[in-house]
Amino acid sequence: MSWYYSAARSLVSGTVGLLTGWEVRGREYVPRTGSVILASNHVSFWDPPMVGAATSRELHFLAKSELLKTPVLGPLIASVNGIPIRRGMADLTGMSRELEALKRGDALLMFPEGTRIRGGELHPARPGIGMLAVHGDSRIVPCYISGSDRPRSWWLRR
């Protein structure tokens, strides 16, 4: 794990732990080595940093390309392994970057539904996750985030 990623992960994890009293279950199901895809629901912009902080491995994750073009947020996302992907089309460049990460034995965070889904219900997964798992010879570990869409209820341990 790079020192920068490790420091950012520790800062987020410690801050979130102190301010929210969050609970992480099932951390032991994420393999310590080898190619793996963490497949999570996505209800809030808090989800990528929360999953990254909850996982002991350095993650690579997809981010819509528009986010990486913003002045402050873009470089920050890129610095913690954000992979740009163009939405609404088959982005072969983004998919090849993801596949390269898996073939190196890295861990990849994906949101199979392809976007944030409000209301908490699960929608059908888009086909990219299955293709990446097969071509990257990767395991898929499902994860679920609850409550990140209601930050007022968990900030300051409410």
N, C-alpha and C positions, 0 to 999 in steps of 0.2 A: 504494500500500500504506500503510495507517495506520501511524503511528509505533509504536503499541503492538504491533500484529501483527508488524511488522518486528523490533522488539526481542525479542519472545517467540520468533520464528522463529530469530533469530541466536543467542539463548541456548541453545535446544534443539539447534540444529544444531552449535554449537561444543562443547557438553557431550557430545553423543552422539558427535561425531567424536573428541574427545579420549579418552573412556572406552571406546569400542568399536572404533574404526578401521573404521567402516562403509563400505560401498562403494555408491555410487549410480550406476546406469547408465541412460542414455536420457533424461536431463533435457531434452535438446534437442528431444524430441518433444512436449513440452508447449508449445502456442502461447503466446506472450508476451501476446497480447491476444485479445479475443473470448471468446465463450461456449464453455466446454469442461467436460466431465464426466470426472474421473479415476475410473476404475472399478478398484477394488483388491480383492484377497482380504482377508480379515479373520480373523486367528488369535489376536490378542492385543489387550489394551487399549492397548498401545504403538503400534499401527498409525496411528491418526489423527495423533498428534504427529510420528511418524517421516515419514509422507508429507508433512505440512505443512512440516517442516524440510527435506526433500529437494527441495521444489518452489520455484522462484523466484517464483511468483505467490501472492497472497493467496487462500486457499481458504475456502470455506464448506462446512460438512459437517453431516451428519445426526447427531443424538444422540438416543438414546431419552429420552423426556420425563422418566422417573424420574431420570436423571442430573442434569438441570438443576434438580431440586428439592433436591438434597443441599446442605448448608450451604457448604462450601468449594469443592467441585468444580463445582457448578452455575454460580456466577458466573464462575468461570474459563473454563468451556466456552463460556458465552454471550459472554464478552469476546473470544474468538478465533473468532467467527462460527459458533458452534454453532446449528443449527436444530433445535428440538425436534420429534420425531415420535412419535406413539403407535404402538406396535407391535401387531400382531395384528389390525389393522383398516385400512380405507382412510382414512388421515388426510388429508382434503382441505385442511385448514389448513396442515399441514406441506408438502404437495405444492405448494400455491400459493406458499408462501414460497420454496421451491426454484426454482420456475419464474420468480418475480420476479427472483431472483438471476441466473439464466441470461439472462433478457431484458435485464438491465442490462449483460450482457457479462462477468459474473463467472465464476470457476472454482469448480466444485462437486466435492467428494470424495464418492463413494458407494461403498458396499460392496454390490454387486448381490445377494449371497446374503441380505442383510437382517440378518445377525447374525454373531457370531464362529463359525467352524467349526473345531473341533479336529481335529488329525490331518493337516492339510495338503492333504487332497483338496478339489477344487472341487465345489461343488454347483450345481444349476441356479439361474440368476439369476431374481429376482422381476421381474415385468413393469414396475415403476415406472421403471426406468432408460431403457427404450426409449421410453416415453411422454414422459418429460421431454426426452430428446434430440430427439424429433420436434417437440414443442410449443415447446421452447426454441431450436430451430434450432442445436443444439449438436453439436460433435464429441465423440466418446468416445475417450479415450486409456486403454488398458488399462495397469495396473501390477501388479506382483507383489512381495510382501514375503516374504522367506525368513528364517526363524530367529527372528522376534520372539516366538514362543511358547516359546523356550528362552533366557530372559535370562541365566541363569547361564553360558551358553557364550559370550556376546558382551560382557557387562559386563567391564570391566578387560582387554579385548582377549584373552580366552582363546580 
